[in-house]
Amino acid sequence: MINNKENANKINKNVLSIKNLYLYFKTHAGNVNAVDNVSFDLKKNEAVVVLGESGCGKSSLVKAILRILPRNTSRYDGKIYLGEDETMCMSEEEYRKKIRWKRMSLVSQAAMTSLNPVLKVGSQVIEPLVIGQKMPKDKALDIAKEMFQNVGVPLDFIGRYAFELSGGMRQRVAIAMALITSPDLVILDEPTSALDVLTQCNIMNLLKRIKKEQDASFILVTHDIATSSELATRVVVMYAGEIIESCDADAFFTRPMHPYSQKLMASVPKLHGKDELEFIEGKPPSLIGLKPGCRFAPRCEKRHGNCSQMPPVTGNGDNFVKCWLYVSSKGE
């Protein structure tokens, strides 16, 4: 049996550990179970990619990790460890001073909406240093210039406004802002969704270089499987608010286990091979009033009698799947 001390030591080795995390929203129609009993770990210099269709709870997971909670939150509990610190136990003031934009930062989906149009981008990039760390402005600007060079933004852009930059350059500025405090964890929420294919490739190459050179840890939230494969070291698949598969990236992109994951991979065009593209019939379930049992079962071609019950987790550690097919294969 693993005692509490051993559990704590294991958690401390991770950059991030999420245990039994819930985030529900109250609406007139009922509670939205956006994040429903989610658990996973992130190790140092690891890039975990969270995959899933729109509406599966990916962006809500980001809000839960960063404690960016809307007013209609009806349930928010579980445990989130950033290294040794349990962030859920912190007051809002303590969390703001110690965690937000110091040890955890965010690159949001649309850089144009996350950058202030009436402030020069350089002023926004240095804000976490000047306001959060009380650093002199001239010293902060020197760090910002170095960061701009690291992310491939010309130094003269530091005095420009967001609307004067291209979409790719705005996204690079947003990445510079997220990295300026050298955080333990950077969360990227669909960072390339509004960009053309060539710019997407450039941004992903930039992130790979940063991960290698700065020993950074990332959580990349996306529905773009092809783009995510460039950065991923591990893949977590979400469906209807819960994690249904977690797997090493190499294994996932060649041998996905869950029927939903298999369908996702079959929907991606390939350069070589004659396999026809597949699609998933139907649509994801509403996160209000979820029915018992496997949540993917109504759309699954492999469903059987056991699927009316919630499938257990099969596997261990970072590699597991929630599907009755793998329980049955063991004779359980």
C-alpha positions in Angstrom: 0.0 0.0 0.0 1.3 3.5 -0.9 1.2 5.8 2.1 0.4 9.5 2.1 4.1 10.5 2.2 4.9 8.4 -0.9 1.9 9.9 -2.7 3.2 13.4 -1.8 6.7 12.6 -3.1 5.2 11.3 -6.3 3.1 14.5 -6.8 6.1 16.8 -6.1 8.1 15.2 -9.0 5.4 16.5 -11.4 5.1 20.0 -12.6 1.3 19.6 -12.4 -0.9 17.0 -10.8 -4.7 17.1 -11.1 -6.7 14.8 -8.9 -10.5 14.3 -9.2 -11.2 17.8 -10.6 -14.8 19.0 -11.1 -16.1 22.2 -12.7 -19.9 22.6 -13.1 -21.8 25.6 -14.4 -25.3 26.5 -13.3 -27.8 27.3 -16.0 -31.6 27.6 -16.3 -31.7 24.1 -17.8 -29.5 22.5 -15.1 -25.9 22.0 -14.2 -23.4 21.8 -17.1 -20.9 19.0 -16.1 -18.0 20.7 -18.0 -15.1 19.0 -16.2 -16.2 15.7 -14.5 -13.8 13.9 -12.3 -10.6 14.6 -14.3 -7.2 13.4 -13.2 -3.8 13.6 -14.9 -0.1 14.5 -14.3 2.3 16.7 -16.3 6.1 16.1 -15.9 8.9 18.5 -16.4 9.7 19.2 -20.1 6.5 17.3 -21.2 3.9 18.5 -23.6 0.5 17.1 -22.9 -2.0 17.6 -25.7 -5.7 17.6 -24.7 -7.8 16.4 -27.7 -11.5 16.4 -28.3 -14.4 17.8 -30.3 -15.9 21.2 -29.6 -18.0 21.1 -26.5 -16.1 18.3 -24.8 -14.8 20.4 -21.9 -11.3 21.3 -23.1 -11.5 25.1 -22.5 -13.4 24.5 -19.2 -10.5 22.4 -18.1 -8.2 25.4 -18.8 -10.4 27.6 -16.8 -10.4 25.1 -13.9 -6.6 24.8 -13.9 -6.0 28.6 -14.0 -9.0 29.4 -11.7 -10.6 31.6 -14.3 -14.1 30.9 -13.1 -17.4 32.4 -14.4 -20.0 33.7 -11.9 -22.3 30.8 -12.6 -19.9 28.2 -11.3 -21.9 25.7 -9.1 -19.2 23.2 -8.3 -15.4 23.5 -8.3 -13.5 21.0 -6.3 -10.7 18.5 -6.4 -6.9 18.9 -6.0 -4.5 20.7 -8.2 -0.8 20.6 -7.3 1.8 22.9 -9.0 4.9 21.2 -7.8 4.6 21.0 -4.0 1.9 23.7 -3.8 -1.8 22.8 -3.6 -3.4 25.7 -5.5 -7.0 24.9 -4.6 -6.3 25.6 -1.0 -5.0 29.1 -1.7 -7.0 32.3 -1.3 -7.6 34.3 -4.4 -5.1 36.9 -3.3 -2.4 34.3 -2.5 -3.1 32.6 -5.8 -2.8 35.9 -7.7 0.5 36.8 -6.0 2.2 33.4 -6.2 0.7 31.5 -9.2 -1.1 33.3 -11.9 1.2 34.6 -14.6 4.2 33.8 -12.4 4.3 30.0 -12.3 1.4 29.4 -14.7 0.5 31.4 -17.8 -1.9 31.2 -20.8 -1.7 31.7 -24.5 -5.3 32.1 -25.5 -7.1 31.1 -28.7 -7.2 34.6 -30.4 -4.2 36.9 -29.7 -6.1 39.9 -31.1 -8.7 39.7 -28.4 -6.2 39.0 -25.6 -4.0 42.0 -26.5 -5.1 45.5 -25.5 -5.6 47.5 -28.8 -4.7 50.8 -27.1 -1.5 49.8 -25.5 1.8 49.0 -27.3 2.6 45.3 -27.3 5.9 45.9 -25.5 4.1 47.6 -22.6 1.8 44.5 -22.3 4.6 42.0 -22.4 6.5 43.6 -19.5 3.4 44.1 -17.4 3.8 40.8 -15.4 7.3 41.9 -14.5 6.6 45.6 -13.7 3.4 45.1 -11.8 3.7 41.5 -10.5 7.4 41.5 -9.6 7.9 45.3 -9.1 10.8 45.3 -11.6 12.1 48.6 -13.0 10.7 49.3 -16.4 14.0 49.6 -18.2 15.2 46.2 -16.9 11.8 44.7 -17.8 12.2 46.1 -21.4 15.6 44.5 -21.7 14.1 41.1 -20.8 11.2 41.7 -23.2 13.6 42.5 -26.1 15.5 39.3 -25.4 12.2 37.4 -25.3 11.1 39.0 -28.6 14.3 37.7 -30.2 13.6 34.2 -28.8 10.2 34.1 -30.3 11.1 35.7 -33.7 9.5 39.1 -33.3 11.6 42.1 -34.7 12.7 44.4 -31.9 11.1 47.5 -33.5 7.7 45.8 -33.0 8.0 46.4 -29.3 6.7 49.9 -29.9 3.8 48.9 -32.1 0.1 48.2 -31.4 -1.5 44.8 -31.8 -3.6 45.9 -34.9 -0.3 46.8 -36.7 0.9 43.2 -36.5 0.0 40.1 -38.6 -1.9 37.2 -36.9 1.3 35.2 -36.7 3.2 38.0 -35.1 0.4 38.7 -32.6 0.5 35.1 -31.6 4.3 35.3 -31.1 3.8 38.3 -28.9 1.2 36.4 -26.8 3.8 33.5 -26.4 6.4 36.1 -25.4 4.0 37.5 -22.8 3.3 33.9 -21.4 7.0 33.1 -21.2 8.3 36.5 -19.8 8.2 35.3 -16.1 9.7 31.8 -16.9 6.7 30.0 -15.6 6.7 26.3 -14.6 3.7 25.7 -16.9 2.4 27.3 -20.1 -1.2 26.4 -21.2 -1.9 26.9 -24.9 -5.6 27.1 -25.8 -6.0 26.5 -29.5 -3.0 28.8 -30.2 -3.0 28.2 -34.0 -6.8 27.9 -34.8 -7.1 31.4 -36.4 -3.9 31.2 -38.5 -3.1 30.0 -42.0 -1.4 26.6 -42.4 2.1 28.0 -43.0 1.9 30.3 -39.9 0.6 27.3 -37.9 3.7 25.3 -38.9 6.0 28.2 -37.9 4.3 28.6 -34.5 4.5 24.9 -33.7 8.2 24.9 -34.7 8.7 27.9 -32.4 7.0 26.0 -29.5 9.2 22.9 -30.1 12.3 25.0 -30.0 11.2 26.7 -26.8 10.4 23.4 -25.2 13.9 22.1 -26.0 15.9 25.2 -25.2 14.1 26.4 -22.1 13.0 23.1 -20.7 9.4 24.3 -20.7 6.3 22.3 -19.9 3.2 22.7 -22.0 -0.5 21.8 -22.0 -1.8 22.2 -25.5 -5.6 22.2 -25.8 -6.8 21.6 -29.4 -9.0 19.7 -31.8 -6.4 19.8 -34.5 -4.8 16.3 -34.4 -2.3 16.9 -37.2 -0.9 20.1 -35.7 -0.7 18.7 -32.2 1.3 15.7 -33.2 4.3 18.1 -33.8 4.6 19.0 -30.1 3.0 16.2 -28.1 4.9 13.9 -25.8 1.6 12.6 -24.4 -2.0 12.7 -25.5 -5.1 13.1 -23.2 -8.5 12.6 -24.9 -11.6 14.3 -23.5 -15.2 13.4 -24.3 -18.3 14.8 -22.6 -16.3 16.3 -19.7 -14.2 13.3 -18.8 -10.8 11.8 -19.8 -11.4 8.6 -21.7 -7.8 7.9 -22.8 -4.3 8.9 -21.8 -1.3 7.6 -23.8 2.2 8.3 -24.9 2.1 10.3 -28.1 4.0 7.8 -30.3 1.6 5.0 -29.3 -1.5 7.2 -29.6 -0.8 8.4 -33.1 -0.1 4.9 -34.4 -2.4 2.7 -32.1 -5.2 4.6 -30.4 -7.2 2.4 -28.0 -10.6 4.0 -27.4 -13.1 3.7 -30.2 -13.5 7.5 -30.1 -9.8 8.0 -30.4 -9.7 5.6 -33.3 -12.4 7.5 -35.1 -10.6 10.8 -34.5 -7.4 9.4 -36.0 -9.3 7.9 -39.0 -10.7 11.4 -39.8 -7.2 12.9 -40.4 -6.0 13.0 -44.0 -2.8 11.2 -44.7 -0.1 11.8 -47.3 0.4 8.2 -48.0 -2.0 5.3 -48.0 -5.4 4.7 -49.6 -7.6 4.6 -46.4 -10.9 6.4 -46.8 -11.5 9.2 -44.3 -14.0 8.3 -41.6 -16.4 10.4 -39.6 -18.2 10.0 -36.3 -22.0 9.9 -36.7 -24.2 12.0 -34.4 -23.0 14.7 -32.1 -21.5 14.8 -28.6 -24.1 14.6 -25.8 -25.3 17.7 -23.9 -23.3 18.2 -20.7 -26.6 18.8 -18.9 -28.3 15.8 -17.4 -25.7 13.2 -18.6 -27.1 9.6 -18.6 -25.3 6.8 -16.8 -23.0 4.5 -18.6 -20.4 5.1 -21.3 -21.0 8.6 -22.7 -19.7 7.6 -26.2 -21.8 4.5 -26.5 -24.7 6.1 -28.5 -22.2 7.0 -31.3 -19.9 3.9 -30.9 -20.0 1.1 -33.5 -18.5 -1.3 -31.0 -21.0 -0.8 -28.2 -22.4 -3.8 -26.4 -24.4 -4.7 -23.2 -21.9 -3.5 -20.6 -21.9 0.0 -22.1 -25.0 0.9 -20.2 -22.7 1.0 -17.1 -19.8 3.4 -16.6 -16.6 1.7 -17.8 -13.7 1.4 -15.3 -10.2 2.6 -15.9 -8.0 0.0 -17.5 -4.2 0.5 -17.4 -2.0 2.4 -14.9 -0.1 5.6 -14.4 -0.1 7.9 -17.5 -1.4 5.2 -19.9 -5.0 4.2 -19.4 -8.3 3.9 -21.3 -12.0 3.9 -20.1 -13.7 1.3 -22.3 -15.4 -2.0 -21.6 -13.7 -3.6 -24.6 -10.4 -3.7 -22.7 -12.0 -5.0 -19.5 -13.7 -7.8 -21.5 -10.4 -8.7 -23.1 -9.0 -9.5 -19.7 -12.0 -11.6 -18.7 -13.0 -9.1 -16.0 
